[in-house]
Amino acid sequence: MAIFILVFTLLIAFLAIALLLGIAPISSKAKYRTMYVGATLMILIAFMTCDYIDIQTDMTAKIRFHAVLALDIAVGYFCIAVAYMEKYNTVKRKNQKLEEALTAKEQEKVSILLEHQNEKQQVLLQGELEWLAGKIKIFTEEEQKAILASALSFAQHDFILPPSIKIQPNETCSQQELMYYVCSTFFNMGKKRNDIVSFLIQVFPLYFPAGESVLAKKMPGMDKVKERREKEEQTRL
């Protein structure tokens, strides 16, 4: 009876310790190592309890030690479960930190890449707008400023800003030439054909009195515009 009470008390005490360790603010390594030690002790106690059961002649004593054995096994499984849970949480936290580090690294790479792309885009926009500025010098200075302001707004923000003044048709710049200048500039920026048509209609309404649908049919294709631009560049070189 005394051995039963001693073992039972030890099991309850260790169960209480295991429960406290499960919520204690200590390192995960200390927790799962302690739980492994506890599980090992439970195995030893189980073997000892089985020996006591075998030598008992009284049925009541055997039932008591069977109860102790059941409690011992339950505490052992509890220790193993807590140990594996702590180990799993430790690995999970490490993986999460690694993922966060990789995500931060990838975000940094993306930011650098976007920065380079933005720089290249700005250089491209500046070059194309300078090319367009050279082509529209046939207009008055006030008209040039208005056209370039609209072109800059469209290039940077995809917003078509109608000029504050009406751009008058110029005899030295035909409708076809104007379409080539504008299309070449904005095709190289990656603008869509329909958007370029809208730009021409809103910025140069006096050049295209027939309306947007007629202009869309007259406007040259991207291939023809690029071919003419390349020939022009080769001739200049």
N, C-alpha and C positions, 0 to 999 in steps of 0.2 A: 504493500500500500504506500509506503514511504517513497519507494522508487517511482511508482506511478505519479504521485503528487509532484515529485521533483522534476521528472521528465515533462509532465504536462505544464508545469509552471515555466520551465525553460522554453518550451515551444511557444507559449503565449507571450512570453517576454520577447522572444526573437521576432515573432510576428509583429508585435508592437514596434520594435526597433526597425523592422523592414518597412512598415507603413510610414514611420517618421522619416526614414531615409528617402523614401519615395518623394516626399514633398520638401525635404530639407534643401536649402540653398547652397549645396556643395557641388563640386565638379561631377560631370557625368561619369568620368573615368573612375572616380572614387566610389560612386554609387554602384555601377555594374560590377566592379571588382568585389565589393563587399557582398553583393547579392550572389556572386559565384561562390564565394567562401561559404555563405549561408546555405546554399543549395548542397554543397559538399558535406557540410555538417549534418544536414537533414538526411542525406544518404547513410551516413554513419549511424545516426540515431535510429533510422529505419532498420538497419541490420541488427542493432542491439535490441530493439523492440521485438523483432521476430524471434530472437533467441529467448527472450523472457516469455513470450507467448508459448514457446515449445515446452518450457519447463513448468508452466503453470498447470495445476491440477484442478483448481477451482474455476468453474465456468464464468462466474462473475468477474474474476480477475482477468480471464482471457478476453472478455468483452471490453473491459476497461483498456487493456493494452491494444486491442484492435482499434478502439477509438483514438488512442494516442497515435497509432500507426497511420490512421486516416488523416489525422490532423498534421502529422509530420509530413506526409506526402503532399497535402494541400499547401503547407508552408513552403515546401521545396519547390513546387510548381510556381507558386507566387514569386519566389526569389528569382527563378529562371525567367519568368515573364517580365518582371521589372528590369532585370539585367538586359534582356534582349530589347526591350522598349527603349531603355536609355542608350544602348548602343546604336539602335536604329535612329533615334533622335540626333545623336552625335553625328552620324554619317549624313543624315538629312541636312543638318545645319551646315556641315562642311560643303556639301554639294550646292546648297543654296548660296553660300558665300562665293563659291567658285562660279556659279551661274551669274550672280550679280557682278562679279569682277569681269567675266567675259562680256556680259551685256554692256557694262560701262565702257569696256575696251572697244566693242563693236560700235557703240554710239559715238565714241571719240573718232573712230575711223570714218564713220558716216559723216560726221560733222566736218572733218578735214576734207573729205571727198566733195561734199556740198559746197564748201568754201572755195575749193579749186574750181568746181563747176561754175559757181557764181562769178568768180573772177574771169573765167574764160567767156562766160555769157556776156559780161559787161564789156570785155574787149571786143567781142563780136558785134554787140549793139553799137558801140562807139564807132567801129570801123564802117559798118553799114550806113549809119546815119551821116557820117562824114562823106561817104560816097554819094548818098542822096543829096547832101548839101551842095556838093560840087555840080550835080546835074541840074539843080533848080535855080542856079544863079541867073538864069534868064528872066526870072520873075523879079519884081521890085523887092527892095530890102525888107519892107514891111510884110510883104507876102511870104518871103522866105522864112522870116521869123515865125509867122503864123503856121506855115506848113510844118516846120521842124518841131514846133511845140506840140502839134497834133501827132506827129510821127513819134516823138519821144514818149508821149502818154500811151500811145498804142503799143509801142515796143516794150515798155517797162511794165505796164499795168493792164494791157489788153483792153484799155478804155479809149474809145474814139471821142476825142475832144474836137468838136467842130471849130474851125478858126473864127476869130472875132470879126474878120473881114471876108468879103467874097473874093475868092481867087479868080482873077479874070483870065480867060483863055489867052494864051500867048501864041503869036504867029510862028515863032521859032520852036515851039514845043507842041507837036501834034497830039491828038488823043492817043495814038498808038505809042508814041514816045513816052508820054506820061505814064501809061499803063506799064510799060517796060521798066521805067525807073522805080515805080512803087512796088511792082510785083517782085522785081529782082531783090530789092531791099528786104522785103518782108518774107519772101520765100526762104531766103538764107537764114532768117531768124526762126524759121519753123512755124510761121503763122499759117492759118488755114485759108484756103481760097475764098470761101464765103465771107470771112472776116475782112479780107483785103478788099473784096468788092464793096462791102459796107463802108470801109475807110475811104475808098475813092469817091463813092457817092456823097458822103457827108462832108468831105474836105474839098472836093472839086465838083460841086453840083452843076456849075455852068459848063463844065467840060462834058458832062454826061446827062443832057436834058431828057434823053429817052427813058431813063429810069434804070433800076437795078437789074431787072431781068435781061434787058438788052445788053447791058454792060457785062453780065455774067457770061453771055454767049460770045461776046467779042474778046474777052480777056484771054491773053495767051496762056498756054499751059506751062507748067513748071519746067518741063524738059526743054522747050524752046527758049524760055527765058534764061535758063542756066547755060545753054549752048551759046546764045548771043553774048552773055556775060563773059564766058571763057574766051571766046574769040576776041572780044574787046580787050581783055586782059593780056592775051598773047600779042595782039597788035601793039599795045602800049609798051610791052617789054621789047 
